[in-house]
């Protein structure tokens, strides 16, 4: 009977953690942005350190909560790479 309490506590904590990660907006954000994107190489592990380093080097510009790459050639390169990876991409047309 004494072994049942730690097993039950661990099961309860594990179940609660699984629920939070799977069924809440915060949990899904953590899984996607903090775990999945860095694991697949699409985002640095420490995103804020990356953005701060790019800002200090003069490659990135900050305007409030928005970050923008300063150099036009880099912007075009990133846009072209995105278009090549996403074949159905079409730019927006405003009339």
Secondary structure, DSSP 4 states (H G I P E B T S, - for coil): -HHHHHHHHHHHHHHHHHHHHHHSHHHHHIIIIIIIHHHTTSS-SSHHHHHHHHHHTTSEEEETTEEEES-HHHHHHHHHHHHHHSTT-------
